[in-house]
Amino acid sequence: MNKKYRLLTAMLLMLVLTMTASMLTAFAEPAAQGTVATADEAIQAEAPAGDTAAETEEAAEEDPYDLDLGAAMRSIAQSTGLANGDWRQYVMICISCVLLYLAIVKKFEPLLLLPIAFGMLLANLPLAGMMNGESYREFPLDQAAEALKYATEKQTTAYVALNALGEQVYQVQSSNGGLLYYLYKGVKLGIYPPLIFMGVGAMTDFGPLIANPKSLLLGAAAQLGIFITFIGAILLDFTPNEASAIGIIGGADGPTAIYVTTQLAPHLLAPIAVAAYSYMALVPVIQPPIMRALTTKKERMIVMEQLRPVSRAELIIFPIVVTVVVSLLLPDAAPLVGMLMLGNLMRTSGVVDRISKTAQNELINIVTIFLGLTVGATTNGATFLSPQTLYIIVLGVIAFMGGTAGGVLLGKLMCKLSGGKINPLIGSAGVSAVPMAARVSQVVGQKENPGNFLLMHAMGPNVAGVIGSAVAAGVFLSLFK
């Protein structure tokens, strides 16, 4: 229990840092603008008024080996990251260190939290420029020869484009973007989340869900938090697109949250992704108090009957049927659901073991590294530290708690209707944090009855939650895309 309290304290520390930085940002921006204006005036005041061509020529004829050591040292000092850093960048570096501590020392979702935290660190290092895009040099249309010459030197092409003023100019790429800028293309284009889903499908056993189809209802009920948070975000003046992306946090499915956000509200990707993965890591802390508050000791002690065996034919037919039905009803959910079911079909068919193992291991590991790094790299201090981020973090907690409560409450109802044959604790596993949420149901149930084994029963709602969150994503995309 002390370990949980220490973890919760660390997360609260991160929240306090974000809140403090957000408030400081709101007050510091006007002051910062005033400082820039004053600096400009000082530069103009210090500028020499009487420079002449003769003085310029005389300066040019000075000894080239006469090095001003003091000026050189100042130039070096001014070129360092320390001299060019913004206070918000240093706050984000501190937050990244807190997340690294949780990942390495507390071992909370380290496969996701560690690359996200380190991506956050890299993106906020002053002058590192790892998320900078390509830079371009512009030439007027009457300087076609110069543009072509420069393009030849850079081994690229010159093409006509509109500049910031809406004028046609020749643009030539002068430098490449940073490493993380190119890796982020996989997030921006919606490539990484479906690939993650394929790996998850290859690792998931849908047997418990097929053996107990009522689990689909629990997975659907656990999406309650998504729609509660959607309404809450609308009331806080977020747009429907932004509210949809924020609400998906309640599904406890990081790839789905990222996929929806990149489609509907890409400017909110950083806070939504960090909130989604942070709360996924906190499943063992957030869920048990809600589960105990909504159930009685007698309900938590219920021992469920063993699930029936599921045939190989059922396991093969299930992913095909789900893909067809969901894609016909919600075409926008097809990329996520389709890849999830493809991975599962590779697992259950038994004829592509090599591909299945690759999807379960090498592929999902590589994509997780790229996804975590680039999502973390979007947390630039200048945009991340804002009151809007604070709202998203609070709404994320509400979404997660609402999803857990929705699953448990439907579990209680099913317990009553079944005459006490269903343990309502398995409803909390309806959020799609696979398999952590199912393990939490098992742990809470065993504390009340050491002979109780709920893991396989909880896996049904758990995998149903993965499908449910993808379906909810499809609903939002079809409505607001």
Secondary structure, DSSP 4 states (H G I P E B T S, - for coil): -HHHHHHHHHHHHHHHHHHHHHHHHHHHHHHHHHHHHHHHHHHHHHS-S---HHHHHHHHTS-TT---HHHHHHHHHHTSHHHH--HHHHHHHHHHHHHHHHHHTS-SSHHHHHHHHHHHHHHTSTTT-TT---EEEEE-GGGHHHHHHHHHHTTS-EEEEE-TTS-EEEEEEEE---HHHHHTHHHHTT-HHHHHHHHHHHH---HHHHH-TTHHHHHHHTTHHHHHHHHHHHHTT--HHHHHHHHGGGGT-HHHHHHHHHHH-GGGHHHHHHHHHHHHHTHHHHHHHHHHHHS-HHHHTPPPPPPPP--HHHHHHHHHHHHHHHHHH-GGGHHHHHHHHHHHHHHHH-S-HHHHHHIIIIIHHHHHHHHHHHHHHT--HHHHSSHHHHHHHHHHHHHHHHHHHHHHHHHHHHHHHTTS-S-GGGGGGGSS-TTHHHHHHHHHHHHH-TT---HHHHHHHHHHHHHHHHHHHHHHHHHH-
